[in-house]
Amino acid sequence: MKSSYHSWVAAIRIARRDAWRAKGRSALVLAMIALPIVGVSAADLTVRSAELSPEQKVTRQIGAADARLSDSHLTGPVFQDVEGRNSSPAGGYDTYVPGAEPDPKLLPSVIPAGAQSLKDSTAHTKIRTRYGLLESDLREIDAASPLVKGMIEMKRGRPAQEAGEVVATTAFLKESGFFVGSEFRARGSQTWYRIVGAYELPSELSKSEILAPPGTLLAPLDKAFQAAGVPGVVATDSYLVKVGGDGFTWNMVKALNTKSVQVVSRAVFLDPPAESDVPYIAQQKKAGYYSADQGLPTTELAVLATVVGLAMLEICLLAGPAFAVGARRSRRQLGLVGANGGDRRHIRAIVLSGGLVIGAAAAVGGTVLGIALTLGLRPVLEEYLGARFGGFTLRPLEILAIALLAVLTGLLAAIAPAVTASRQTVLASLTGRRGVRRANRVLPVLGLVALAAGAAIALYGTASRMGATVVAGGSAIAELGIVALTPVLVGLFGRLGRWLPLSPRLALRDAVRNRGRTAPAVAAVLAAVAGTVAVSTYTHSQEVQARHEYVADLPDGVGIVSVNELGRSKDMGAVREAVTQELPLAVRADVDYISYGKPGCERFTGNEGCGRAEIIRPKEQRCPLYEAKGGADAFGPAEKKALRKDPRCTYNRHSVQFGVVVADEKLLTALAVTDPGAVAALKEGKGVSFDKRNVKDGKVTVRLIDNKDEIYEPGVDPKGVDKAFPVHQAPDTAEGWGLELVLPPAAAKSAGLTTLPFASYFTLDGTATSQQKQRVAARIDQIGVEAPVTIEAGYQAQADITGLALTVFAGLVTIGAAGIATGLAQADAEADLKTLAAVGAPPRVRRTLSGFQCGVVALMGVVLGSAAGILPAVGLRLVQRRETEHLMEMAGDANDRLFVPIAVPWETLGGLLVVVPLGAALLAALVTKSSGAMARREAG
């Protein structure tokens, strides 16, 4: 025991000295091991610091109060969860009958006698900022009250104290361009408010909110909005309550639940009742909706363990050859150890100690750097997460486990080089001879079995309920199998050498003969490239599918500007003028809608006296799926599938605000309708129909419906006044882009219809620049109306940096692994290079051979990785295809519309197969010295 201890101490001293001598190689391996440790330790600290204690969570919700009371917005008694986030009707929704409007006096009436209370009112509106209009939350609460302590953190300035003063969140100031001391107005109001302070919500840093003293913001804005004829401010009230004593107990919470009040209680939050005492949980369990929060699910833990394992494998594959380089260059030293009585155990201990020393250094450096980065980047991390940390939480056992992971990785990476070095004879080590070792026949068999088993598991996953997880697990096993098969696959590549020129043939022959150093590097490249190809293939396939499923709102390059608030139709003239002046218009088609009832009524809702115009389709031309009393459920699966293909049941893929509009023939030009008959019909005073199901005997019936006569029952038409219009039916090739009927102004006027402007379609003479779009948006903002300008630009692929980042990562790993293999090859081939130099070979031979050695390793890894990466992507897409097909079957859709493609990203593959190996070869050639020191080649 004592002898073993001293031998390990000596081995560690030798390893430490060798690591210090080879600083470059040691730094490379240390960085490879330490970088993941930095990330993992920083992630652990961030997650733990971001976790809030129950006291911190409830304080950020209710401040220093004992409870927050709010209306559940349900009728009758309710059950709620312990935290007060969710509630449901007592007895469930099956027997629930909605009641009247909420009672505004409910909450004040249930506040316990003698309790201290504070009203908290919230609403939402748009604020005029330096850049335009910004949607923002509004809040009224006494910020100076002790009850809000912990909810709101003042950052600068002072709390608002009187009417006209407000404080704003730092997020609002950042988005609006305002600062403390700025003044602003809400859209639709002439009252100015002054910002006297800035605050933040610790758990909602990105929330845009304005806070004012009670009674100074919401009521005045509501009055101003209603006077302007636009919808008023809808406030939501809650009350902070402090009762003292034991606080708001669970029994008090349940008592208020019977009055439809939902409660967030500090006492319940900190000391929750048993599940059996929570009626909400019992009701959710009965309905099959409840699942207890048990941390990470088993599936996620398995995925996490797989990712960590593959990451360690990648590091070992990269660091292992580096340790082999060190062992090869120290073979004479190791031979002297054997010559002086050391056995194979001592040789293995020395090489393993190299991994132990580097791993320990990486553990210390990685964890220290991770802690420092987390501390230094804490404000940035908090902004990214959108919440302040509860504190800086460091759990020593977790940090120690992460550090031990680095040590374990270093030891695992040094195992193969240690075993190889210990098998060298003393004579071979002292003379520099490499000896001959038979190839391992067991590893390829295991690799083949793992490859077959992984592929079978992935194939099974495409049809199982846990599809994606099983596919990922099977793909990981298959990738490990390919890694184990790498030595055999490298040997197969050697057969291509007969067709190559001299230098690449020598490089390939050297790589095949020395598979012990080539295989790990190729496997490392394979693993990195496989991940990149898998993600790239999957995301590219999704993009192809999204491009196929994209539905354009208008013809390419055509735009529309419309007023979203119908009560602001009077401003449409100014909006149209702004668009005409700021954009290069070719054609502008002004469009009106049929107004029935008071001006400003919304289409389906509104006060008394509001209504709408709707096309009444002839009964024989309606879809049976929507006319039956039971709806689509009245038909069997086969009937529904057949009816889905019925022309009467086709649906309009485009969504518009109004299906019936009033416009002239310019609208047809804007919509790219080239039917001469449609243009002639509008000029003659006839309408144009884009849906032949609406036409009967050459006419379309438009019914004017009052909201009070509205009926929502299948097969039953609402009552109203009918107006019949003669129409021209556009051909099937003409696209209405959501419009069903276009009436000329003369026809609408002769029918006694009231029309109001709401939109303009337009085509451009060229394209609209970003500056022009910003100018027209600013002009419309000055008008004070919400009228977005939309120009159809076709499908726009989402900018995804993931694919680029993975490609760059794979390239770096490829260059690094190939470079390490090249360095090891140069160490082995030094004698051959000396011989070449002695017989008069040109100096560039060393550079050329080095470049081809690096390129060969990179190319083999990229080719194998590209093939291996296709499997998981194909499996995941097949899972998506099966799930999509199942959803379509449940919905009764026809499967002939199913489109879940598997598309290979040839550009990414081309970059990996050509650019990366070529770049690795050129880089290796550039950094290699063209001539070595003249020396005599050793005998043997």
KADA-V756880 format. One record per residue. N is the residue number from 0. PSI is psi in radians with two decimals (999 if undefined). BURIAL is b if it has 16 or more other ideal C-beta (glycine too) atoms within 10 Angstrom, else e. Layout:
BEGIN
{{N;PSI;BURIAL} {N;PSI;BURIAL}}
END
This chain:
BEGIN
{{0;-0.79;e} {1;-0.67;e} {2;-0.71;e} {3;-0.70;e} {4;-0.81;e} {5;-0.64;e} {6;-0.66;b} {7;-0.63;b} {8;-0.77;e} {9;-0.70;b} {10;-0.69;b} {11;-0.67;b} {12;-0.73;e} {13;-0.76;b} {14;-0.70;b} {15;-0.70;b} {16;-0.73;e} {17;-0.68;b} {18;-0.66;b} {19;-0.58;e} {20;-0.76;e} {21;1.22;b} {22;-0.70;e} {23;-0.87;e} {24;-0.69;b} {25;-0.72;b} {26;-0.65;e} {27;-0.85;b} {28;-0.72;b} {29;-0.73;b} {30;-0.70;e} {31;-0.67;b} {32;-0.64;b} {33;-0.58;b} {34;-0.84;e} {35;-0.59;b} {36;-0.67;b} {37;-0.83;b} {38;-0.76;e} {39;-0.76;b} {40;-0.71;b} {41;-0.70;b} {42;-0.72;e} {43;-0.79;b} {44;-0.69;b} {45;-0.80;b} {46;-0.80;e} {47;-0.65;b} {48;-0.57;b} {49;-0.32;e} {50;2.25;e} {51;2.54;b} {52;2.78;e} {53;-0.67;e} {54;-0.74;e} {55;-0.70;b} {56;-0.87;b} {57;-0.55;b} {58;-0.68;b} {59;-0.33;b} {60;-0.73;b} {61;0.17;b} {62;-2.34;b} {63;0.10;e} {64;2.92;b} {65;-0.41;b} {66;2.79;b} {67;2.19;b} {68;2.30;b} {69;2.72;b} {70;2.30;b} {71;-0.21;b} {72;0.44;e} {73;2.75;b} {74;2.24;e} {75;-3.04;e} {76;2.62;b} {77;2.80;b} {78;2.46;b} {79;2.82;b} {80;3.04;b} {81;-0.69;b} {82;-0.12;e} {83;0.36;b} {84;-0.60;e} {85;2.62;e} {86;2.80;b} {87;2.75;b} {88;2.45;b} {89;2.14;b} {90;-0.15;e} {91;3.00;e} {92;-0.25;e} {93;-0.61;e} {94;0.14;e} {95;2.35;e} {96;1.98;e} {97;2.52;e} {98;-2.63;e} {99;-3.07;e} {100;2.64;e} {101;2.58;b} {102;2.04;e} {103;-0.28;e} {104;0.06;e} {105;-0.94;e} {106;-0.83;b} {107;-0.52;e} {108;-0.30;e} {109;0.02;b} {110;2.23;b} {111;2.53;b} {112;2.39;e} {113;-0.04;e} {114;2.60;e} {115;2.29;b} {116;2.76;b} {117;2.18;b} {118;2.38;e} {119;1.91;b} {120;2.39;b} {121;2.66;b} {122;-2.98;b} {123;2.41;e} {124;-3.06;b} {125;2.41;e} {126;2.42;b} {127;2.15;b} {128;-3.05;b} {129;-0.38;e} {130;-0.16;e} {131;-2.26;b} {132;2.40;b} {133;2.19;b} {134;2.30;e} {135;2.61;b} {136;2.57;b} {137;2.55;b} {138;2.42;b} {139;2.07;b} {140;2.65;b} {141;1.71;b} {142;-0.30;b} {143;-0.11;e} {144;2.47;e} {145;-0.36;e} {146;-0.38;b} {147;0.05;b} {148;2.18;e} {149;-0.39;b} {150;-0.70;b} {151;2.28;b} {152;1.95;e} {153;2.32;e} {154;-0.65;e} {155;2.86;e} {156;-2.65;b} {157;2.84;e} {158;2.66;b} {159;2.39;b} {160;-0.34;e} {161;2.99;e} {162;2.43;e} {163;-0.16;b} {164;2.44;b} {165;2.83;b} {166;2.66;b} {167;2.67;b} {168;2.70;b} {169;-0.53;b} {170;-0.70;b} {171;-0.76;b} {172;-0.68;b} {173;-0.74;e} {174;-0.55;b} {175;-0.35;b} {176;0.11;e} {177;3.03;b} {178;2.98;e} {179;2.15;b} {180;-0.24;e} {181;2.77;e} {182;2.60;e} {183;2.94;b} {184;2.62;e} {185;2.61;b} {186;2.26;b} {187;-0.01;b} {188;2.56;b} {189;0.04;e} {190;2.31;e} {191;2.48;e} {192;2.50;b} {193;2.29;e} {194;2.03;b} {195;-0.08;b} {196;2.87;b} {197;2.42;b} {198;3.04;b} {199;2.69;b} {200;1.97;b} {201;-0.53;b} {202;0.01;b} {203;1.18;b} {204;-0.46;b} {205;0.11;b} {206;2.27;e} {207;1.98;b} {208;2.57;b} {209;2.34;b} {210;2.37;b} {211;2.80;b} {212;2.69;b} {213;2.37;e} {214;0.06;e} {215;-0.08;b} {216;-1.00;b} {217;-0.85;b} {218;-0.80;e} {219;-0.69;b} {220;-0.72;b} {221;-0.73;b} {222;-0.75;e} {223;-0.70;b} {224;-0.77;b} {225;-0.60;e} {226;-0.50;e} {227;-0.03;b} {228;0.39;e} {229;2.79;e} {230;2.47;e} {231;-3.02;b} {232;2.21;b} {233;1.91;e} {234;2.54;b} {235;2.16;e} {236;2.57;b} {237;2.90;b} {238;2.28;b} {239;2.30;b} {240;2.37;b} {241;2.06;b} {242;-0.25;b} {243;-3.03;e} {244;-2.26;e} {245;0.08;e} {246;-2.85;b} {247;1.77;b} {248;2.96;b} {249;-0.61;b} {250;-0.65;e} {251;-0.66;b} {252;-0.82;b} {253;-0.57;b} {254;-0.70;e} {255;-0.48;b} {256;-0.55;b} {257;-0.29;e} {258;0.30;b} {259;0.50;b} {260;2.35;b} {261;2.43;b} {262;2.35;b} {263;1.94;b} {264;2.32;b} {265;-0.78;b} {266;-0.72;b} {267;-0.65;b} {268;-0.74;b} {269;-0.51;e} {270;1.30;e} {271;2.61;b} {272;2.94;e} {273;2.68;e} {274;-0.60;e} {275;-0.32;e} {276;0.12;e} {277;1.80;b} {278;-0.55;b} {279;-0.74;b} {280;-0.75;b} {281;-0.71;e} {282;-0.69;b} {283;-0.65;b} {284;-0.71;e} {285;-0.64;e} {286;-0.16;e} {287;0.36;e} {288;-0.18;e} {289;2.38;e} {290;2.15;e} {291;2.56;e} {292;1.90;e} {293;0.55;e} {294;-2.61;e} {295;2.31;e} {296;2.82;e} {297;-0.67;e} {298;-0.80;e} {299;-0.64;e} {300;-0.71;e} {301;-0.74;e} {302;-0.75;b} {303;-0.77;e} {304;-0.68;e} {305;-0.76;b} {306;-0.78;e} {307;-0.75;e} {308;-0.75;e} {309;-0.61;b} {310;-0.75;b} {311;-0.70;b} {312;-0.74;b} {313;-0.75;b} {314;-0.74;b} {315;-0.71;b} {316;-0.59;b} {317;-0.73;b} {318;-0.50;b} {319;-0.90;b} {320;-0.56;b} {321;-0.72;b} {322;-0.60;b} {323;-0.64;b} {324;-0.80;b} {325;-0.75;b} {326;-0.67;b} {327;-0.73;b} {328;-0.31;b} {329;0.29;b} {330;-0.55;b} {331;-0.71;e} {332;-0.74;e} {333;-0.58;b} {334;-0.67;b} {335;-0.63;e} {336;-0.77;b} {337;-0.65;b} {338;-0.43;e} {339;0.42;e} {340;-0.06;e} {341;2.50;b} {342;-2.99;e} {343;-0.55;e} {344;-0.69;e} {345;-0.68;b} {346;-0.82;b} {347;-0.69;b} {348;-0.68;b} {349;-0.81;b} {350;-0.72;b} {351;-0.60;b} {352;-0.52;b} {353;-0.77;b} {354;-0.65;b} {355;-0.75;b} {356;-0.86;b} {357;-0.74;b} {358;-0.73;b} {359;-0.72;b} {360;-0.71;b} {361;-0.62;b} {362;-0.84;b} {363;-0.88;e} {364;-0.73;b} {365;-0.79;b} {366;-0.70;b} {367;-0.77;b} {368;-0.66;b} {369;-0.74;b} {370;-0.77;b} {371;-0.74;e} {372;-0.72;b} {373;-0.74;b} {374;-0.78;e} {375;-0.59;e} {376;0.23;e} {377;-0.83;b} {378;-0.67;e} {379;-0.75;e} {380;-0.71;b} {381;-0.71;b} {382;-0.68;e} {383;-0.73;e} {384;-0.32;b} {385;0.32;e} {386;2.57;b} {387;2.56;b} {388;2.66;b} {389;-0.30;b} {390;-3.12;e} {391;1.82;e} {392;2.03;b} {393;2.05;e} {394;1.87;e} {395;-0.70;e} {396;-0.66;e} {397;-0.73;b} {398;-0.69;b} {399;-0.71;e} {400;-0.69;e} {401;-0.71;b} {402;-0.72;b} {403;-0.51;e} {404;-0.68;b} {405;-0.75;b} {406;-0.76;b} {407;-0.70;b} {408;-0.75;b} {409;-0.73;b} {410;-0.76;b} {411;-0.68;b} {412;-0.46;b} {413;-0.09;b} {414;-0.92;b} {415;-0.82;b} {416;-0.60;b} {417;-0.78;b} {418;-0.75;e} {419;-0.77;b} {420;-0.64;b} {421;-0.37;b} {422;-0.16;e} {423;2.39;b} {424;2.77;e} {425;-0.71;b} {426;-0.75;e} {427;-0.66;b} {428;-0.70;b} {429;-0.56;b} {430;-0.17;e} {431;0.09;b} {432;2.58;e} {433;-0.34;e} {434;3.13;e} {435;2.32;e} {436;2.34;e} {437;2.55;e} {438;2.56;e} {439;2.13;e} {440;-0.26;e} {441;-0.72;e} {442;-0.79;b} {443;-0.63;b} {444;-0.78;e} {445;-0.69;e} {446;-0.71;b} {447;-0.71;e} {448;-0.77;e} {449;-0.67;b} {450;-0.80;b} {451;-0.77;e} {452;-0.74;e} {453;-0.75;b} {454;-0.70;b} {455;-0.72;e} {456;-0.76;b} {457;-0.70;b} {458;-0.70;b} {459;-0.63;e} {460;-0.45;b} {461;-0.26;b} {462;0.03;e} {463;2.91;e} {464;-0.58;e} {465;0.82;e} {466;-1.07;b} {467;-0.71;b} {468;-0.78;b} {469;-0.71;b} {470;-0.76;b} {471;-0.76;b} {472;-0.78;b} {473;-0.67;b} {474;-0.67;b} {475;-0.75;b} {476;-0.74;b} {477;-0.68;b} {478;-0.68;b} {479;-0.65;b} {480;-0.72;b} {481;-0.66;b} {482;-0.75;b} {483;-0.51;b} {484;-0.08;b} {485;-0.78;b} {486;-0.71;b} {487;-0.73;b} {488;-0.64;b} {489;-0.69;b} {490;-0.64;b} {491;-0.60;e} {492;-0.50;b} {493;-0.41;b} {494;-0.23;e} {495;-0.18;e} {496;-0.48;b} {497;-0.37;e} {498;0.08;e} {499;2.73;e} {500;3.10;e} {501;-0.97;e} {502;-0.89;e} {503;-0.50;b} {504;-0.71;b} {505;-0.73;b} {506;-0.75;b} {507;-0.70;b} {508;-0.70;e} {509;-0.71;b} {510;-0.68;b} {511;-0.70;b} {512;-0.53;e} {513;1.08;b} {514;-0.39;b} {515;-0.59;b} {516;-0.45;b} {517;-0.75;b} {518;-0.80;b} {519;-0.71;b} {520;-0.76;b} {521;-0.69;b} {522;-0.66;b} {523;-0.79;b} {524;-0.74;b} {525;-0.82;b} {526;-0.78;b} {527;-0.77;b} {528;-0.64;b} {529;-0.76;b} {530;-0.73;b} {531;-0.79;b} {532;-0.68;b} {533;-0.87;b} {534;-0.73;b} {535;-0.74;b} {536;-0.73;b} {537;-0.84;b} {538;-0.63;b} {539;-0.67;b} {540;-0.71;b} {541;-0.68;b} {542;-0.70;b} {543;-0.72;b} {544;-0.78;b} {545;-0.66;e} {546;-0.67;e} {547;-0.65;e} {548;-0.11;e} {549;2.33;e} {550;1.99;e} {551;2.52;e} {552;-0.49;b} {553;2.95;b} {554;2.68;b} {555;2.22;e} {556;-0.10;b} {557;2.50;b} {558;2.93;b} {559;2.47;b} {560;2.23;b} {561;2.61;b} {562;2.10;b} {563;-0.45;e} {564;1.93;b} {565;-0.39;b} {566;-0.12;b} {567;0.47;b} {568;-0.46;b} {569;-0.34;e} {570;-0.02;b} {571;-0.55;b} {572;-0.76;e} {573;-0.63;b} {574;-0.76;b} {575;-0.66;b} {576;-0.70;e} {577;-0.74;b} {578;-0.72;b} {579;-0.68;e} {580;-0.52;e} {581;-0.36;b} {582;2.60;b} {583;1.36;e} {584;2.48;b} {585;-0.80;e} {586;2.37;e} {587;2.15;b} {588;1.96;b} {589;2.38;b} {590;2.36;b} {591;2.84;b} {592;2.80;b} {593;2.08;b} {594;2.16;b} {595;2.05;b} {596;-2.80;b} {597;2.53;e} {598;2.49;e} {599;-0.05;b} {600;2.45;b} {601;2.95;e} {602;-0.80;b} {603;-0.28;e} {604;2.96;e} {605;3.07;b} {606;3.13;e} {607;2.41;e} {608;0.06;e} {609;2.77;b} {610;-2.92;b} {611;2.94;b} {612;2.32;b} {613;2.47;b} {614;2.31;b} {615;1.94;b} {616;2.40;b} {617;2.42;e} {618;-0.68;e} {619;-0.21;e} {620;0.26;e} {621;2.73;e} {622;2.18;b} {623;-0.47;b} {624;-0.53;b} {625;-0.10;e} {626;-0.43;e} {627;2.60;e} {628;-0.64;e} {629;0.09;e} {630;-2.65;e} {631;-0.42;b} {632;-0.23;e} {633;-0.12;e} {634;2.63;b} {635;2.93;e} {636;-0.74;e} {637;-0.70;e} {638;-0.73;e} {639;-0.72;b} {640;-0.68;b} {641;-0.70;e} {642;-0.50;b} {643;-0.50;b} {644;-0.10;e} {645;2.29;e} {646;-0.47;e} {647;-0.34;e} {648;0.08;b} {649;2.53;e} {650;2.67;e} {651;2.10;e} {652;-0.20;e} {653;2.50;e} {654;2.24;e} {655;2.84;b} {656;-0.65;b} {657;2.29;b} {658;-0.38;b} {659;2.14;b} {660;2.85;b} {661;2.09;b} {662;2.96;b} {663;-2.95;b} {664;-0.25;b} {665;-0.53;b} {666;-0.68;b} {667;-0.65;b} {668;-0.76;b} {669;-0.62;b} {670;0.13;b} {671;0.61;e} {672;2.01;b} {673;0.16;e} {674;2.00;b} {675;-0.58;e} {676;-0.62;e} {677;-0.73;b} {678;-0.76;b} {679;-0.65;e} {680;-0.78;b} {681;-0.69;b} {682;-0.51;e} {683;-0.05;e} {684;0.16;e} {685;2.69;b} {686;2.94;b} {687;2.14;b} {688;2.39;b} {689;0.06;b} {690;1.88;b} {691;-0.27;e} {692;-0.33;b} {693;-0.20;b} {694;2.33;b} {695;2.16;b} {696;0.66;e} {697;0.25;e} {698;2.72;e} {699;2.35;b} {700;2.20;b} {701;2.18;b} {702;2.31;b} {703;2.03;b} {704;2.25;b} {705;2.45;b} {706;-0.55;b} {707;-0.34;e} {708;0.15;e} {709;2.43;e} {710;2.25;e} {711;1.32;e} {712;2.24;e} {713;2.36;e} {714;-0.06;e} {715;2.14;e} {716;2.47;e} {717;2.70;b} {718;2.71;e} {719;-3.03;b} {720;2.20;e} {721;2.45;e} {722;2.11;b} {723;2.36;e} {724;2.28;b} {725;2.40;e} {726;2.80;b} {727;2.18;b} {728;2.06;b} {729;2.63;b} {730;2.82;e} {731;-0.45;e} {732;-0.25;e} {733;2.20;b} {734;2.20;b} {735;-0.13;b} {736;0.76;b} {737;-0.44;b} {738;2.36;b} {739;-0.54;b} {740;2.25;b} {741;2.11;b} {742;2.40;b} {743;2.66;b} {744;-0.63;b} {745;-0.70;e} {746;-0.72;b} {747;-0.69;b} {748;-0.76;e} {749;-0.43;e} {750;-0.01;e} {751;0.43;e} {752;2.52;b} {753;2.21;e} {754;2.57;b} {755;2.51;b} {756;2.47;b} {757;-0.27;b} {758;2.88;b} {759;2.24;b} {760;2.59;b} {761;2.67;b} {762;2.75;b} {763;2.57;b} {764;1.46;e} {765;-2.43;e} {766;2.76;e} {767;2.23;b} {768;2.90;e} {769;-0.68;e} {770;-0.70;e} {771;-0.69;e} {772;-0.69;e} {773;-0.67;e} {774;-0.72;b} {775;-0.60;b} {776;-0.69;b} {777;-0.69;e} {778;-0.77;b} {779;-0.63;b} {780;-0.68;b} {781;-0.52;e} {782;-0.51;b} {783;0.48;e} {784;2.62;b} {785;1.79;b} {786;1.49;b} {787;2.51;e} {788;2.14;b} {789;2.26;e} {790;2.14;b} {791;2.14;e} {792;0.14;e} {793;-3.04;e} {794;2.28;e} {795;2.00;e} {796;2.44;e} {797;2.34;e} {798;1.98;e} {799;1.99;e} {800;-0.15;e} {801;-0.83;e} {802;-0.76;b} {803;-0.75;e} {804;-0.74;e} {805;-0.65;b} {806;-0.76;b} {807;-0.74;e} {808;-0.82;e} {809;-0.67;b} {810;-0.75;b} {811;-0.77;e} {812;-0.72;b} {813;-0.84;b} {814;-0.73;b} {815;-0.84;b} {816;-0.75;b} {817;-0.64;b} {818;-0.72;b} {819;-0.78;b} {820;-0.65;b} {821;-0.72;b} {822;-0.72;b} {823;-0.66;b} {824;-0.69;b} {825;-0.64;b} {826;-0.68;e} {827;-0.61;b} {828;0.22;b} {829;-0.69;e} {830;-0.74;e} {831;-0.68;e} {832;-0.66;b} {833;-0.68;b} {834;-0.78;e} {835;-0.74;b} {836;-0.64;b} {837;-0.53;e} {838;0.13;e} {839;0.35;e} {840;2.51;e} {841;2.63;e} {842;-0.49;e} {843;-0.22;e} {844;-0.72;b} {845;-0.80;b} {846;-0.80;b} {847;-0.80;b} {848;-0.74;b} {849;-0.77;b} {850;-0.77;b} {851;-0.62;b} {852;-0.77;b} {853;-0.77;b} {854;-0.66;b} {855;-0.79;b} {856;-0.80;b} {857;-0.76;b} {858;-0.76;b} {859;-0.77;b} {860;-0.72;b} {861;-0.74;b} {862;-0.85;b} {863;-0.70;b} {864;-0.65;b} {865;-0.72;b} {866;-0.71;e} {867;-0.55;b} {868;-0.32;b} {869;-0.59;b} {870;-0.97;b} {871;-0.63;b} {872;-0.77;b} {873;-0.73;b} {874;-0.78;b} {875;-0.66;b} {876;-0.62;b} {877;-0.63;b} {878;-0.79;b} {879;-0.66;b} {880;-0.76;b} {881;-0.76;e} {882;-0.71;e} {883;-0.71;b} {884;-0.69;e} {885;-0.76;e} {886;-0.69;e} {887;-0.62;b} {888;-0.71;e} {889;-0.63;e} {890;-0.15;e} {891;0.19;b} {892;2.67;b} {893;2.37;e} {894;-0.13;e} {895;-0.14;e} {896;0.04;e} {897;2.24;e} {898;1.70;e} {899;1.49;b} {900;2.82;e} {901;1.85;b} {902;2.29;b} {903;2.26;b} {904;1.54;b} {905;-0.54;e} {906;-0.78;e} {907;-0.78;b} {908;-0.70;b} {909;-0.72;e} {910;-0.70;b} {911;-0.72;b} {912;-0.45;b} {913;-0.99;e} {914;-0.81;e} {915;-0.91;b} {916;-0.71;b} {917;-0.74;e} {918;-0.71;b} {919;-0.74;b} {920;-0.79;b} {921;-0.71;e} {922;-0.76;b} {923;-0.70;b} {924;-0.64;b} {925;-0.65;e} {926;-0.05;e} {927;2.35;b} {928;2.43;e} {929;-0.27;e} {930;2.47;e} {931;3.00;e} {932;2.39;e} {933;2.31;e} {934;2.78;e} {935;2.34;e} {936;2.34;e} {937;2.59;e} {938;2.59;e} {939;999;e}}
END
